[in-house]
Amino acid sequence: MCGGHKEPGHTTFSTDLGDGLVVVRHVPALICDQCGEEWIDNKTAQQLEGIVLEARQKKHQLEVLSL
């Protein structure tokens, strides 16, 4: 870590599934106030995994959601 402080905030998560793109906005995260590095907790990561799995099953080219 760069020595900055982790501050609560929100980020945008995106992943390319090869045949589609998933974008999740307003994802709770800790964000370094110095370098901008982002950390997502395990509970939120599990939510994102579920969203990606659902999007993969829908086979949409683009899925945009908010948490």
CHARMM internal coordinates of N, CA and C (Angstrom, degrees):
IC EDIT
DIST 1 N 1 CA 1.4575
DIST 1 CA 1 C 1.5295
ANGL 1 N 1 CA 1 C 108.67
DIST 1 C 2 N 1.2942
ANGL 1 CA 1 C 2 N 116.88
DIHE 1 N 1 CA 1 C 2 N 153.28
DIST 2 N 2 CA 1.4589
ANGL 1 C 2 N 2 CA 123.21
DIHE 1 CA 1 C 2 N 2 CA -172.74
DIST 2 CA 2 C 1.5269
ANGL 2 N 2 CA 2 C 113.44
DIHE 1 C 2 N 2 CA 2 C -79.66
DIST 2 C 3 N 1.3269
ANGL 2 CA 2 C 3 N 118.08
DIHE 2 N 2 CA 2 C 3 N -11.09
DIST 3 N 3 CA 1.4526
ANGL 2 C 3 N 3 CA 120.61
DIHE 2 CA 2 C 3 N 3 CA -177.21
DIST 3 CA 3 C 1.5157
ANGL 3 N 3 CA 3 C 112.86
DIHE 2 C 3 N 3 CA 3 C 104.21
DIST 3 C 4 N 1.3131
ANGL 3 CA 3 C 4 N 117.30
DIHE 3 N 3 CA 3 C 4 N -3.64
DIST 4 N 4 CA 1.4606
ANGL 3 C 4 N 4 CA 120.87
DIHE 3 CA 3 C 4 N 4 CA 176.86
DIST 4 CA 4 C 1.5165
ANGL 4 N 4 CA 4 C 111.20
DIHE 3 C 4 N 4 CA 4 C -74.85
DIST 4 C 5 N 1.3160
ANGL 4 CA 4 C 5 N 116.21
DIHE 4 N 4 CA 4 C 5 N -179.48
DIST 5 N 5 CA 1.4614
ANGL 4 C 5 N 5 CA 122.15
DIHE 4 CA 4 C 5 N 5 CA -179.64
DIST 5 CA 5 C 1.5225
ANGL 5 N 5 CA 5 C 109.95
DIHE 4 C 5 N 5 CA 5 C -107.58
DIST 5 C 6 N 1.3216
ANGL 5 CA 5 C 6 N 115.48
DIHE 5 N 5 CA 5 C 6 N 141.70
DIST 6 N 6 CA 1.4683
ANGL 5 C 6 N 6 CA 121.04
DIHE 5 CA 5 C 6 N 6 CA 176.94
DIST 6 CA 6 C 1.5219
ANGL 6 N 6 CA 6 C 108.64
DIHE 5 C 6 N 6 CA 6 C -82.38
DIST 6 C 7 N 1.3138
ANGL 6 CA 6 C 7 N 115.80
DIHE 6 N 6 CA 6 C 7 N 123.06
DIST 7 N 7 CA 1.4599
ANGL 6 C 7 N 7 CA 122.30
DIHE 6 CA 6 C 7 N 7 CA 179.82
DIST 7 CA 7 C 1.5213
ANGL 7 N 7 CA 7 C 109.38
DIHE 6 C 7 N 7 CA 7 C -117.87
DIST 7 C 8 N 1.3410
ANGL 7 CA 7 C 8 N 118.43
DIHE 7 N 7 CA 7 C 8 N 140.60
DIST 8 N 8 CA 1.4655
ANGL 7 C 8 N 8 CA 119.97
DIHE 7 CA 7 C 8 N 8 CA 176.49
DIST 8 CA 8 C 1.5253
ANGL 8 N 8 CA 8 C 110.32
DIHE 7 C 8 N 8 CA 8 C -64.18
DIST 8 C 9 N 1.3153
ANGL 8 CA 8 C 9 N 115.24
DIHE 8 N 8 CA 8 C 9 N 141.34
DIST 9 N 9 CA 1.4550
ANGL 8 C 9 N 9 CA 120.66
DIHE 8 CA 8 C 9 N 9 CA 178.57
DIST 9 CA 9 C 1.5149
ANGL 9 N 9 CA 9 C 110.37
DIHE 8 C 9 N 9 CA 9 C -168.04
DIST 9 C 10 N 1.3100
ANGL 9 CA 9 C 10 N 116.17
DIHE 9 N 9 CA 9 C 10 N -158.84
DIST 10 N 10 CA 1.4621
ANGL 9 C 10 N 10 CA 122.21
DIHE 9 CA 9 C 10 N 10 CA 179.75
DIST 10 CA 10 C 1.5207
ANGL 10 N 10 CA 10 C 109.24
DIHE 9 C 10 N 10 CA 10 C -135.07
DIST 10 C 11 N 1.3177
ANGL 10 CA 10 C 11 N 115.11
DIHE 10 N 10 CA 10 C 11 N 151.49
DIST 11 N 11 CA 1.4537
ANGL 10 C 11 N 11 CA 121.33
DIHE 10 CA 10 C 11 N 11 CA 179.42
DIST 11 CA 11 C 1.5219
ANGL 11 N 11 CA 11 C 109.11
DIHE 10 C 11 N 11 CA 11 C -136.82
DIST 11 C 12 N 1.2944
ANGL 11 CA 11 C 12 N 115.99
DIHE 11 N 11 CA 11 C 12 N 175.45
DIST 12 N 12 CA 1.4612
ANGL 11 C 12 N 12 CA 122.27
DIHE 11 CA 11 C 12 N 12 CA 174.32
DIST 12 CA 12 C 1.5211
ANGL 12 N 12 CA 12 C 107.79
DIHE 11 C 12 N 12 CA 12 C -113.73
DIST 12 C 13 N 1.3273
ANGL 12 CA 12 C 13 N 115.74
DIHE 12 N 12 CA 12 C 13 N 128.22
DIST 13 N 13 CA 1.4635
ANGL 12 C 13 N 13 CA 122.54
DIHE 12 CA 12 C 13 N 13 CA 178.21
DIST 13 CA 13 C 1.5144
ANGL 13 N 13 CA 13 C 107.85
DIHE 12 C 13 N 13 CA 13 C -103.71
DIST 13 C 14 N 1.3266
ANGL 13 CA 13 C 14 N 116.79
DIHE 13 N 13 CA 13 C 14 N 135.07
DIST 14 N 14 CA 1.4653
ANGL 13 C 14 N 14 CA 119.74
DIHE 13 CA 13 C 14 N 14 CA 174.64
DIST 14 CA 14 C 1.5164
ANGL 14 N 14 CA 14 C 109.07
DIHE 13 C 14 N 14 CA 14 C -140.67
DIST 14 C 15 N 1.3242
ANGL 14 CA 14 C 15 N 115.22
DIHE 14 N 14 CA 14 C 15 N 149.29
DIST 15 N 15 CA 1.4577
ANGL 14 C 15 N 15 CA 120.89
DIHE 14 CA 14 C 15 N 15 CA 175.94
DIST 15 CA 15 C 1.5181
ANGL 15 N 15 CA 15 C 109.47
DIHE 14 C 15 N 15 CA 15 C -147.21
DIST 15 C 16 N 1.3113
ANGL 15 CA 15 C 16 N 115.12
DIHE 15 N 15 CA 15 C 16 N 142.02
DIST 16 N 16 CA 1.4611
ANGL 15 C 16 N 16 CA 122.42
DIHE 15 CA 15 C 16 N 16 CA 178.95
DIST 16 CA 16 C 1.5178
ANGL 16 N 16 CA 16 C 108.03
DIHE 15 C 16 N 16 CA 16 C -97.49
DIST 16 C 17 N 1.3194
ANGL 16 CA 16 C 17 N 117.00
DIHE 16 N 16 CA 16 C 17 N 118.56
DIST 17 N 17 CA 1.4587
ANGL 16 C 17 N 17 CA 122.14
DIHE 16 CA 16 C 17 N 17 CA -178.31
DIST 17 CA 17 C 1.5245
ANGL 17 N 17 CA 17 C 112.38
DIHE 16 C 17 N 17 CA 17 C -89.62
DIST 17 C 18 N 1.3008
ANGL 17 CA 17 C 18 N 117.01
DIHE 17 N 17 CA 17 C 18 N 4.77
DIST 18 N 18 CA 1.4598
ANGL 17 C 18 N 18 CA 120.70
DIHE 17 CA 17 C 18 N 18 CA -177.82
DIST 18 CA 18 C 1.5152
ANGL 18 N 18 CA 18 C 111.28
DIHE 17 C 18 N 18 CA 18 C 92.71
DIST 18 C 19 N 1.3309
ANGL 18 CA 18 C 19 N 116.19
DIHE 18 N 18 CA 18 C 19 N -52.24
DIST 19 N 19 CA 1.4649
ANGL 18 C 19 N 19 CA 120.34
DIHE 18 CA 18 C 19 N 19 CA 178.28
DIST 19 CA 19 C 1.5207
ANGL 19 N 19 CA 19 C 111.53
DIHE 18 C 19 N 19 CA 19 C -110.16
DIST 19 C 20 N 1.3131
ANGL 19 CA 19 C 20 N 117.09
DIHE 19 N 19 CA 19 C 20 N 8.34
DIST 20 N 20 CA 1.4537
ANGL 19 C 20 N 20 CA 121.38
DIHE 19 CA 19 C 20 N 20 CA 179.49
DIST 20 CA 20 C 1.5195
ANGL 20 N 20 CA 20 C 110.82
DIHE 19 C 20 N 20 CA 20 C -169.16
DIST 20 C 21 N 1.3185
ANGL 20 CA 20 C 21 N 115.57
DIHE 20 N 20 CA 20 C 21 N 167.98
DIST 21 N 21 CA 1.4529
ANGL 20 C 21 N 21 CA 122.44
DIHE 20 CA 20 C 21 N 21 CA -178.47
DIST 21 CA 21 C 1.5193
ANGL 21 N 21 CA 21 C 108.75
DIHE 20 C 21 N 21 CA 21 C -127.14
DIST 21 C 22 N 1.3280
ANGL 21 CA 21 C 22 N 116.50
DIHE 21 N 21 CA 21 C 22 N 135.04
DIST 22 N 22 CA 1.4633
ANGL 21 C 22 N 22 CA 122.06
DIHE 21 CA 21 C 22 N 22 CA 176.84
DIST 22 CA 22 C 1.5234
ANGL 22 N 22 CA 22 C 107.62
DIHE 21 C 22 N 22 CA 22 C -114.86
DIST 22 C 23 N 1.3249
ANGL 22 CA 22 C 23 N 116.29
DIHE 22 N 22 CA 22 C 23 N 129.73
DIST 23 N 23 CA 1.4600
ANGL 22 C 23 N 23 CA 122.43
DIHE 22 CA 22 C 23 N 23 CA 176.93
DIST 23 CA 23 C 1.5232
ANGL 23 N 23 CA 23 C 107.50
DIHE 22 C 23 N 23 CA 23 C -126.94
DIST 23 C 24 N 1.3305
ANGL 23 CA 23 C 24 N 116.36
DIHE 23 N 23 CA 23 C 24 N 126.35
DIST 24 N 24 CA 1.4634
ANGL 23 C 24 N 24 CA 121.34
DIHE 23 CA 23 C 24 N 24 CA 177.36
DIST 24 CA 24 C 1.5238
ANGL 24 N 24 CA 24 C 106.95
DIHE 23 C 24 N 24 CA 24 C -121.66
DIST 24 C 25 N 1.3143
ANGL 24 CA 24 C 25 N 115.78
DIHE 24 N 24 CA 24 C 25 N 119.14
DIST 25 N 25 CA 1.4630
ANGL 24 C 25 N 25 CA 122.15
DIHE 24 CA 24 C 25 N 25 CA -177.76
DIST 25 CA 25 C 1.5189
ANGL 25 N 25 CA 25 C 110.48
DIHE 24 C 25 N 25 CA 25 C -97.29
DIST 25 C 26 N 1.3047
ANGL 25 CA 25 C 26 N 116.60
DIHE 25 N 25 CA 25 C 26 N 160.56
DIST 26 N 26 CA 1.4673
ANGL 25 C 26 N 26 CA 124.04
DIHE 25 CA 25 C 26 N 26 CA 175.42
DIST 26 CA 26 C 1.5285
ANGL 26 N 26 CA 26 C 112.21
DIHE 25 C 26 N 26 CA 26 C 61.38
DIST 26 C 27 N 1.3293
ANGL 26 CA 26 C 27 N 116.85
DIHE 26 N 26 CA 26 C 27 N 40.86
DIST 27 N 27 CA 1.4627
ANGL 26 C 27 N 27 CA 122.27
DIHE 26 CA 26 C 27 N 27 CA 178.90
DIST 27 CA 27 C 1.5352
ANGL 27 N 27 CA 27 C 108.48
DIHE 26 C 27 N 27 CA 27 C -82.26
DIST 27 C 28 N 1.3407
ANGL 27 CA 27 C 28 N 117.82
DIHE 27 N 27 CA 27 C 28 N 123.04
DIST 28 N 28 CA 1.4651
ANGL 27 C 28 N 28 CA 119.74
DIHE 27 CA 27 C 28 N 28 CA 177.98
DIST 28 CA 28 C 1.5295
ANGL 28 N 28 CA 28 C 110.49
DIHE 27 C 28 N 28 CA 28 C -60.97
DIST 28 C 29 N 1.3242
ANGL 28 CA 28 C 29 N 115.83
DIHE 28 N 28 CA 28 C 29 N 136.34
DIST 29 N 29 CA 1.4619
ANGL 28 C 29 N 29 CA 120.56
DIHE 28 CA 28 C 29 N 29 CA -178.75
DIST 29 CA 29 C 1.5186
ANGL 29 N 29 CA 29 C 109.48
DIHE 28 C 29 N 29 CA 29 C -156.57
DIST 29 C 30 N 1.3207
ANGL 29 CA 29 C 30 N 115.22
DIHE 29 N 29 CA 29 C 30 N 162.66
DIST 30 N 30 CA 1.4535
ANGL 29 C 30 N 30 CA 121.06
DIHE 29 CA 29 C 30 N 30 CA 167.17
DIST 30 CA 30 C 1.5175
ANGL 30 N 30 CA 30 C 106.05
DIHE 29 C 30 N 30 CA 30 C -97.20
DIST 30 C 31 N 1.3314
ANGL 30 CA 30 C 31 N 116.16
DIHE 30 N 30 CA 30 C 31 N 133.76
DIST 31 N 31 CA 1.4589
ANGL 30 C 31 N 31 CA 120.82
DIHE 30 CA 30 C 31 N 31 CA -175.09
DIST 31 CA 31 C 1.5247
ANGL 31 N 31 CA 31 C 108.84
DIHE 30 C 31 N 31 CA 31 C -126.81
DIST 31 C 32 N 1.3231
ANGL 31 CA 31 C 32 N 116.47
DIHE 31 N 31 CA 31 C 32 N 129.77
DIST 32 N 32 CA 1.4578
ANGL 31 C 32 N 32 CA 121.52
DIHE 31 CA 31 C 32 N 32 CA 178.70
DIST 32 CA 32 C 1.5304
ANGL 32 N 32 CA 32 C 109.26
DIHE 31 C 32 N 32 CA 32 C -67.52
DIST 32 C 33 N 1.3363
ANGL 32 CA 32 C 33 N 115.33
DIHE 32 N 32 CA 32 C 33 N 127.71
DIST 33 N 33 CA 1.4639
ANGL 32 C 33 N 33 CA 119.24
DIHE 32 CA 32 C 33 N 33 CA -178.62
DIST 33 CA 33 C 1.5307
ANGL 33 N 33 CA 33 C 112.54
DIHE 32 C 33 N 33 CA 33 C -75.06
DIST 33 C 34 N 1.3266
ANGL 33 CA 33 C 34 N 117.02
DIHE 33 N 33 CA 33 C 34 N -7.89
DIST 34 N 34 CA 1.4655
ANGL 33 C 34 N 34 CA 119.69
DIHE 33 CA 33 C 34 N 34 CA -179.76
DIST 34 CA 34 C 1.5268
ANGL 34 N 34 CA 34 C 112.55
DIHE 33 C 34 N 34 CA 34 C -102.14
DIST 34 C 35 N 1.3442
ANGL 34 CA 34 C 35 N 116.94
DIHE 34 N 34 CA 34 C 35 N -48.89
DIST 35 N 35 CA 1.4729
ANGL 34 C 35 N 35 CA 119.09
DIHE 34 CA 34 C 35 N 35 CA -173.57
DIST 35 CA 35 C 1.5318
ANGL 35 N 35 CA 35 C 113.59
DIHE 34 C 35 N 35 CA 35 C -110.98
DIST 35 C 36 N 1.3487
ANGL 35 CA 35 C 36 N 117.81
DIHE 35 N 35 CA 35 C 36 N -11.86
DIST 36 N 36 CA 1.4565
ANGL 35 C 36 N 36 CA 120.42
DIHE 35 CA 35 C 36 N 36 CA 178.28
DIST 36 CA 36 C 1.5194
ANGL 36 N 36 CA 36 C 114.78
DIHE 35 C 36 N 36 CA 36 C 86.34
DIST 36 C 37 N 1.3418
ANGL 36 CA 36 C 37 N 118.08
DIHE 36 N 36 CA 36 C 37 N 1.00
DIST 37 N 37 CA 1.4738
ANGL 36 C 37 N 37 CA 120.90
DIHE 36 CA 36 C 37 N 37 CA 176.60
DIST 37 CA 37 C 1.5277
ANGL 37 N 37 CA 37 C 109.10
DIHE 36 C 37 N 37 CA 37 C -55.96
DIST 37 C 38 N 1.3437
ANGL 37 CA 37 C 38 N 116.11
DIHE 37 N 37 CA 37 C 38 N 144.57
DIST 38 N 38 CA 1.4675
ANGL 37 C 38 N 38 CA 121.30
DIHE 37 CA 37 C 38 N 38 CA -175.01
DIST 38 CA 38 C 1.5206
ANGL 38 N 38 CA 38 C 110.65
DIHE 37 C 38 N 38 CA 38 C -121.26
DIST 38 C 39 N 1.3283
ANGL 38 CA 38 C 39 N 115.98
DIHE 38 N 38 CA 38 C 39 N 141.32
DIST 39 N 39 CA 1.4567
ANGL 38 C 39 N 39 CA 122.71
DIHE 38 CA 38 C 39 N 39 CA 176.51
DIST 39 CA 39 C 1.5173
ANGL 39 N 39 CA 39 C 108.90
DIHE 38 C 39 N 39 CA 39 C -127.48
DIST 39 C 40 N 1.3322
ANGL 39 CA 39 C 40 N 115.94
DIHE 39 N 39 CA 39 C 40 N 132.57
DIST 40 N 40 CA 1.4642
ANGL 39 C 40 N 40 CA 122.68
DIHE 39 CA 39 C 40 N 40 CA 178.59
DIST 40 CA 40 C 1.5192
ANGL 40 N 40 CA 40 C 107.09
DIHE 39 C 40 N 40 CA 40 C -113.55
DIST 40 C 41 N 1.3410
ANGL 40 CA 40 C 41 N 117.73
DIHE 40 N 40 CA 40 C 41 N 133.54
DIST 41 N 41 CA 1.4643
ANGL 40 C 41 N 41 CA 119.65
DIHE 40 CA 40 C 41 N 41 CA -178.63
DIST 41 CA 41 C 1.5267
ANGL 41 N 41 CA 41 C 111.21
DIHE 40 C 41 N 41 CA 41 C -73.60
DIST 41 C 42 N 1.3279
ANGL 41 CA 41 C 42 N 115.94
DIHE 41 N 41 CA 41 C 42 N 167.05
DIST 42 N 42 CA 1.4663
ANGL 41 C 42 N 42 CA 121.50
DIHE 41 CA 41 C 42 N 42 CA -175.10
DIST 42 CA 42 C 1.5244
ANGL 42 N 42 CA 42 C 113.09
DIHE 41 C 42 N 42 CA 42 C -61.10
DIST 42 C 43 N 1.3324
ANGL 42 CA 42 C 43 N 117.16
DIHE 42 N 42 CA 42 C 43 N -40.25
DIST 43 N 43 CA 1.4710
ANGL 42 C 43 N 43 CA 120.27
DIHE 42 CA 42 C 43 N 43 CA -179.85
DIST 43 CA 43 C 1.5280
ANGL 43 N 43 CA 43 C 110.51
DIHE 42 C 43 N 43 CA 43 C -62.05
DIST 43 C 44 N 1.3123
ANGL 43 CA 43 C 44 N 116.96
DIHE 43 N 43 CA 43 C 44 N -45.02
DIST 44 N 44 CA 1.4611
ANGL 43 C 44 N 44 CA 121.44
DIHE 43 CA 43 C 44 N 44 CA 179.11
DIST 44 CA 44 C 1.5239
ANGL 44 N 44 CA 44 C 110.70
DIHE 43 C 44 N 44 CA 44 C -65.82
DIST 44 C 45 N 1.3345
ANGL 44 CA 44 C 45 N 116.81
DIHE 44 N 44 CA 44 C 45 N -39.82
DIST 45 N 45 CA 1.4673
ANGL 44 C 45 N 45 CA 120.60
DIHE 44 CA 44 C 45 N 45 CA 178.16
DIST 45 CA 45 C 1.5280
ANGL 45 N 45 CA 45 C 110.55
DIHE 44 C 45 N 45 CA 45 C -61.10
DIST 45 C 46 N 1.3344
ANGL 45 CA 45 C 46 N 117.12
DIHE 45 N 45 CA 45 C 46 N -39.25
DIST 46 N 46 CA 1.4659
ANGL 45 C 46 N 46 CA 120.47
DIHE 45 CA 45 C 46 N 46 CA 177.77
DIST 46 CA 46 C 1.5254
ANGL 46 N 46 CA 46 C 110.89
DIHE 45 C 46 N 46 CA 46 C -65.46
DIST 46 C 47 N 1.3371
ANGL 46 CA 46 C 47 N 117.07
DIHE 46 N 46 CA 46 C 47 N -39.34
DIST 47 N 47 CA 1.4677
ANGL 46 C 47 N 47 CA 120.49
DIHE 46 CA 46 C 47 N 47 CA 176.07
DIST 47 CA 47 C 1.5272
ANGL 47 N 47 CA 47 C 110.11
DIHE 46 C 47 N 47 CA 47 C -60.74
DIST 47 C 48 N 1.3179
ANGL 47 CA 47 C 48 N 116.63
DIHE 47 N 47 CA 47 C 48 N -44.27
DIST 48 N 48 CA 1.4627
ANGL 47 C 48 N 48 CA 120.90
DIHE 47 CA 47 C 48 N 48 CA -179.92
DIST 48 CA 48 C 1.5252
ANGL 48 N 48 CA 48 C 110.98
DIHE 47 C 48 N 48 CA 48 C -63.60
DIST 48 C 49 N 1.3269
ANGL 48 CA 48 C 49 N 117.13
DIHE 48 N 48 CA 48 C 49 N -39.68
DIST 49 N 49 CA 1.4657
ANGL 48 C 49 N 49 CA 120.53
DIHE 48 CA 48 C 49 N 49 CA 177.50
DIST 49 CA 49 C 1.5249
ANGL 49 N 49 CA 49 C 110.72
DIHE 48 C 49 N 49 CA 49 C -60.58
DIST 49 C 50 N 1.3409
ANGL 49 CA 49 C 50 N 116.96
DIHE 49 N 49 CA 49 C 50 N -41.38
DIST 50 N 50 CA 1.4596
ANGL 49 C 50 N 50 CA 120.94
DIHE 49 CA 49 C 50 N 50 CA 177.58
DIST 50 CA 50 C 1.5198
ANGL 50 N 50 CA 50 C 112.01
DIHE 49 C 50 N 50 CA 50 C -64.10
DIST 50 C 51 N 1.3227
ANGL 50 CA 50 C 51 N 116.48
DIHE 50 N 50 CA 50 C 51 N -41.54
DIST 51 N 51 CA 1.4621
ANGL 50 C 51 N 51 CA 121.34
DIHE 50 CA 50 C 51 N 51 CA 178.85
DIST 51 CA 51 C 1.5246
ANGL 51 N 51 CA 51 C 110.28
DIHE 50 C 51 N 51 CA 51 C -62.80
DIST 51 C 52 N 1.3257
ANGL 51 CA 51 C 52 N 116.69
DIHE 51 N 51 CA 51 C 52 N -43.48
DIST 52 N 52 CA 1.4680
ANGL 51 C 52 N 52 CA 120.90
DIHE 51 CA 51 C 52 N 52 CA 179.89
DIST 52 CA 52 C 1.5263
ANGL 52 N 52 CA 52 C 110.33
DIHE 51 C 52 N 52 CA 52 C -64.67
DIST 52 C 53 N 1.3213
ANGL 52 CA 52 C 53 N 117.37
DIHE 52 N 52 CA 52 C 53 N -42.03
DIST 53 N 53 CA 1.4651
ANGL 52 C 53 N 53 CA 121.11
DIHE 52 CA 52 C 53 N 53 CA 178.74
DIST 53 CA 53 C 1.5283
ANGL 53 N 53 CA 53 C 110.76
DIHE 52 C 53 N 53 CA 53 C -60.85
DIST 53 C 54 N 1.3388
ANGL 53 CA 53 C 54 N 116.77
DIHE 53 N 53 CA 53 C 54 N -45.37
DIST 54 N 54 CA 1.4739
ANGL 53 C 54 N 54 CA 120.91
DIHE 53 CA 53 C 54 N 54 CA 177.97
DIST 54 CA 54 C 1.5194
ANGL 54 N 54 CA 54 C 111.32
DIHE 53 C 54 N 54 CA 54 C -61.36
DIST 54 C 55 N 1.3230
ANGL 54 CA 54 C 55 N 116.31
DIHE 54 N 54 CA 54 C 55 N -45.02
DIST 55 N 55 CA 1.4682
ANGL 54 C 55 N 55 CA 120.68
DIHE 54 CA 54 C 55 N 55 CA -179.12
DIST 55 CA 55 C 1.5222
ANGL 55 N 55 CA 55 C 110.58
DIHE 54 C 55 N 55 CA 55 C -62.46
DIST 55 C 56 N 1.3284
ANGL 55 CA 55 C 56 N 116.54
DIHE 55 N 55 CA 55 C 56 N -39.60
DIST 56 N 56 CA 1.4676
ANGL 55 C 56 N 56 CA 120.60
DIHE 55 CA 55 C 56 N 56 CA 179.11
DIST 56 CA 56 C 1.5306
ANGL 56 N 56 CA 56 C 110.10
DIHE 55 C 56 N 56 CA 56 C -62.07
DIST 56 C 57 N 1.3313
ANGL 56 CA 56 C 57 N 116.75
DIHE 56 N 56 CA 56 C 57 N -39.30
DIST 57 N 57 CA 1.4638
ANGL 56 C 57 N 57 CA 120.99
DIHE 56 CA 56 C 57 N 57 CA -179.49
DIST 57 CA 57 C 1.5276
ANGL 57 N 57 CA 57 C 111.98
DIHE 56 C 57 N 57 CA 57 C -70.49
DIST 57 C 58 N 1.3353
ANGL 57 CA 57 C 58 N 117.06
DIHE 57 N 57 CA 57 C 58 N -32.24
DIST 58 N 58 CA 1.4671
ANGL 57 C 58 N 58 CA 121.12
DIHE 57 CA 57 C 58 N 58 CA 179.38
DIST 58 CA 58 C 1.5262
ANGL 58 N 58 CA 58 C 112.04
DIHE 57 C 58 N 58 CA 58 C -72.57
DIST 58 C 59 N 1.3207
ANGL 58 CA 58 C 59 N 116.17
DIHE 58 N 58 CA 58 C 59 N -24.89
DIST 59 N 59 CA 1.4647
ANGL 58 C 59 N 59 CA 123.02
DIHE 58 CA 58 C 59 N 59 CA -179.79
DIST 59 CA 59 C 1.5283
ANGL 59 N 59 CA 59 C 112.99
DIHE 58 C 59 N 59 CA 59 C 60.07
DIST 59 C 60 N 1.3339
ANGL 59 CA 59 C 60 N 116.38
DIHE 59 N 59 CA 59 C 60 N 33.87
DIST 60 N 60 CA 1.4599
ANGL 59 C 60 N 60 CA 120.72
DIHE 59 CA 59 C 60 N 60 CA 174.14
DIST 60 CA 60 C 1.5205
ANGL 60 N 60 CA 60 C 109.08
DIHE 59 C 60 N 60 CA 60 C -79.03
DIST 60 C 61 N 1.3181
ANGL 60 CA 60 C 61 N 116.44
DIHE 60 N 60 CA 60 C 61 N 150.45
DIST 61 N 61 CA 1.4625
ANGL 60 C 61 N 61 CA 119.51
DIHE 60 CA 60 C 61 N 61 CA 176.79
DIST 61 CA 61 C 1.5195
ANGL 61 N 61 CA 61 C 111.03
DIHE 60 C 61 N 61 CA 61 C -75.04
DIST 61 C 62 N 1.3349
ANGL 61 CA 61 C 62 N 117.12
DIHE 61 N 61 CA 61 C 62 N -30.43
DIST 62 N 62 CA 1.4627
ANGL 61 C 62 N 62 CA 121.07
DIHE 61 CA 61 C 62 N 62 CA 179.80
DIST 62 CA 62 C 1.5149
ANGL 62 N 62 CA 62 C 109.22
DIHE 61 C 62 N 62 CA 62 C -142.96
DIST 62 C 63 N 1.3249
ANGL 62 CA 62 C 63 N 115.83
DIHE 62 N 62 CA 62 C 63 N 130.09
DIST 63 N 63 CA 1.4585
ANGL 62 C 63 N 63 CA 122.86
DIHE 62 CA 62 C 63 N 63 CA 177.42
DIST 63 CA 63 C 1.5215
ANGL 63 N 63 CA 63 C 106.29
DIHE 62 C 63 N 63 CA 63 C -129.29
DIST 63 C 64 N 1.3423
ANGL 63 CA 63 C 64 N 117.70
DIHE 63 N 63 CA 63 C 64 N 118.48
DIST 64 N 64 CA 1.4595
ANGL 63 C 64 N 64 CA 122.01
DIHE 63 CA 63 C 64 N 64 CA 179.26
DIST 64 CA 64 C 1.5185
ANGL 64 N 64 CA 64 C 107.83
DIHE 63 C 64 N 64 CA 64 C -120.81
DIST 64 C 65 N 1.3343
ANGL 64 CA 64 C 65 N 116.37
DIHE 64 N 64 CA 64 C 65 N 124.43
DIST 65 N 65 CA 1.4598
ANGL 64 C 65 N 65 CA 122.32
DIHE 64 CA 64 C 65 N 65 CA -176.95
DIST 65 CA 65 C 1.5197
ANGL 65 N 65 CA 65 C 109.74
DIHE 64 C 65 N 65 CA 65 C -135.36
DIST 65 C 66 N 1.3336
ANGL 65 CA 65 C 66 N 116.08
DIHE 65 N 65 CA 65 C 66 N 169.24
DIST 66 N 66 CA 1.4679
ANGL 65 C 66 N 66 CA 122.35
DIHE 65 CA 65 C 66 N 66 CA 172.39
DIST 66 CA 66 C 1.5163
ANGL 66 N 66 CA 66 C 108.41
DIHE 65 C 66 N 66 CA 66 C -127.76
DIST 66 C 67 N 1.3183
ANGL 66 CA 66 C 67 N 116.44
DIHE 66 N 66 CA 66 C 67 N 146.25
DIST 67 N 67 CA 1.4674
ANGL 66 C 67 N 67 CA 120.99
DIHE 66 CA 66 C 67 N 67 CA 173.91
DIST 67 CA 67 C 1.5013
ANGL 67 N 67 CA 67 C 109.33
DIHE 66 C 67 N 67 CA 67 C -94.33
END
COOR INIT
IC SEED 1 N 1 CA 1 C
IC BUILD
